Amino acid sequence: MRWQVIVIAVFLAPAGLAAGADADLVKEAETASKSEKVDAGTGKTLQERIRAVSRRNFLKAGRFELTPGVGFSTNDPFFRAWTVGARGAYHFSEEFALDFGGAGAVFQEQQDIFRALNVEPDQIADELKASLSTTSLLGYVDAGVTFSPFYGKVALASELIGHFDVFVSAGLAAVLDTSPQLVHPGVEIGLGSRVYLSRFLAARVDVRNYLYPADSGGQLAFGNLLLLNFGLAVYFPLDFDYSAETLGAKD
């Protein structure tokens, strides 16, 4: 009987040691997990102390945006119209805003019409040259909504962090030109971005397309005005604060 007890003890000893080691490892893992989850100084978990997505660097909700700017047309092969105007927006939230604005055409520069028509200069009749300049842009106005679904940041030179958002716009518009109809009601759709420079300044760029019905030689046609605009936006009030009511959550 004695030798049987000895054999059993020899076989069970490693298992007991392994079980004890496993229990110690589990205990250490639980202790380390608890120390990582809760910081003794702040009383917050690691997830609470370091958030996967940090808060916005710039808040727009409840603020009015005023943007003076310049622009030019991009889709006319014969003339480029340069505009000066302003745009205003009231931001109901960080994503949605009521947007309105307009601009006047300050001058038009002639494009390379010969290259556009693929003919030599002396092959263009005077009547064609005159017909190309019968209609000139006077300006435009529009009102609609903007939706800003994307907000992000980019690192420049590994040190400078730039914050920006991307928005789309849509609304009603009117284009004014020197045609007999003068005013052309239509619609506007656009895409743009803001780069935030301070707590109340942002550089803004957008592309807006204006579609409108027009009379072309007694026939109904659809005009198209595509503009690239640049502006410097000022926000009122000039500052903002991070509050639980604004962010919808406690810091």
N, C-alpha and C positions, 0 to 999 in steps of 0.2 A: 504493500500500500504506500509505503514511503516514497518509493521511486516514482509511482504514478503521480503523487502530489507534486513532486519536483518537476516532472515533465510538464504538467499542466501549468505550473507557475512560470516555467521558462517560456511557454508559448503565449501566455496571457500578459506578461510584463511589457513587451513592445506595444501591444494594443493599448494598454493602459497609458503608457507614455505618449503614444500618438494622440489618444483622446485628450490627454491633459494639454498637449501642445496645441491641438486644434482649439480647445476652449480658451487657451491664453491668447491665441491669434484673434479669435472672434472678439474677445474682450478688448484687446488693443485696438482693433478696427472700429469697434463701437465708440471707444474713448476718443480716438482720432476724429471720427466722423462728427461727434458732438462738439469737439473743440473747433472744427472747421465750420460747423453750422452756426454756432452762436459765438459771437465775440464778447469777451468778458467786459470790455470797456464800453461798448455801445449797446449791448443787449440785442443786437440784430444779427440775422443770419447772413451768410456770405452772399446769398442771392439778393438780400435786401441792401447790403452794403455796396455791392458791385452789380449794377444793372446791365443786362445784355444790351438794351437800347437806352442810351442816355436821353435826358430831356432836351427839348428844342432849345437852340441857342437864341432864337428870335421868335417872339409871339406876335401874331397879327390880329387875333380875335378882339373885337370891340374897338378897332382902330381904323382911322381914315387914312387912305393912301393917296397922295397927290404926286403925279409924275409928269413934269414937263419933258418934252423929248423931240427928236427929229426922226425922219424916216425917208425912205425913197421907194419908188415902185420898181418891181423886178421882172414883170412879165410882158412889158411892151418892148418889142424889138426896135422900135423907131424912136421912142422918146423915153427919158427917165424923168419922172416928176419928183422933186424934193419937197418935203412937207415939214412944217413946224406946228406943234400942237401941244395938247395936254390931256392927261387921263386921270380920272378919279375913281376910287373904289372904297366901298365900306365893307369891312370883313365881319360877317356874322359869326364866323368860326375860323379855325385854322385852315379849313378846307374850302369854304364857300364864301364868295363875295359878290356884291352887286357892283358892276363895272360899267363905266360910261366915259366917253371921250370923243375927241375929234381933232382935226387938223386942217390947215389950209395949205394949198400948194404955193410955194414962194417962187419957184421958177421951174422950167423944163429944159433939159439939155437934150440935144439931138444925138441919137445913137448912130452907129455906123450903118445907115440904111442900105448902102451899096453892098456891104458884106452880107446883110440880112437877105437882100433880094438876089444875091449871087450874080450881079450884073456890073458892068462897068459904069462909071459915073455919067459918061456922055450918052448912055443908053436909057437913062431915066427921063421921061418927058416932064416938062414943066407942070402939066396938069396933075401928074401923079405926085410930084413933090408938094404941090399945093394941097392935094386931097389928104395927104398924110398929116397935115397940120391944122385941119379944120376943127378938130375936137381936142380940147385941152382940159386936164383935170383942174378943178377949182378947190376941191376939198371933200371931206367926208365927216359924218358923225355916226355914232353907234352907241347902243346901250344893251347890256346883257348880263350874264353871270360868268364867273370864273370858278373852276374847280381845281384845287391843288392837291393831287393824290400822293405826290412824292416829295419827301423832305430828306436831305442828306448832307453829307460833308465830304470834302476832299482835301487831302494833304498836299501842299505845295512846297517843294524843296525840303520835305521831311520835317519842317518846323512850322510853317504857316498853315493854319486850318481854315478853310473856306466853307461856309454854310450856304446852302442854296435850296430852292424848291423849283418844281416844274408844274406848270398849270396849263389847262386848256380853257378856251373861251368860246362862247356862242351867244348870239343875240340878233337884234334887228338893227338895220343900218340904212343910211341914205348916202349916195354918192352924187356929188355935184360936178358938172362939167359944162363946157361951152356949147353943147348940143342944144337944139330947140327945146327939148324936153327939160333941160336944166337939172331937175332933181330926179334921181332914180332910186326908189325904195328897194331894199333888198335885205339880205341876211349876211351875217359875218360869222366866220369860224376862225379860230386861231390857236396857236401853240407858243408858249413862252417860258421864260425862266427868270428868277430873281437871284442875285448873289448879294448876301447881306454884308454890309460894310461896317455898320455900327448898330447901336440900339434903335436908331431912327432913320438910317439911310440904307438904300439898296440900289444896286445897279440892275436895270431891267432891260430885257430884250425880248421881242416877240415878232412872230410872223402872222399877219392877218390877211385873210382872203375875203373879199367882198364880191358877192354874186348878186346881180340885179338884171331885170329885164330892160331892154333898150330897143328903140326903133332904129332899124338899119335898112335904109332905102325903102321904107314903107312896109318892111317885114319885121316881125317880132324876133329878136335875138337876145341872147343872154350875155351881158358884159361881165368881165372878170378883172378885178383889181387886186393884185398881190403886193403887199407892202411889208418891208422889213423896218422895224422901229427900234430905236434905242432911247433910253431915258434914265433919269436919276430920281428915284422915288423917295419922298419924305413922308414919315408916318406921324400921325397925331393921335393921342398924346405922344410926346417925344420919348417917353420911357414906359416901361412895363415892369411888373413884378410877378414872381412865381408864387402863386397862392394855391391852396387846395381847391378853391372854387374854380380857378382858371385851368388847372391841370386835370381836375377830376380825381386827384389822388393825393395822399400825403407824401411829403418828401421823406 
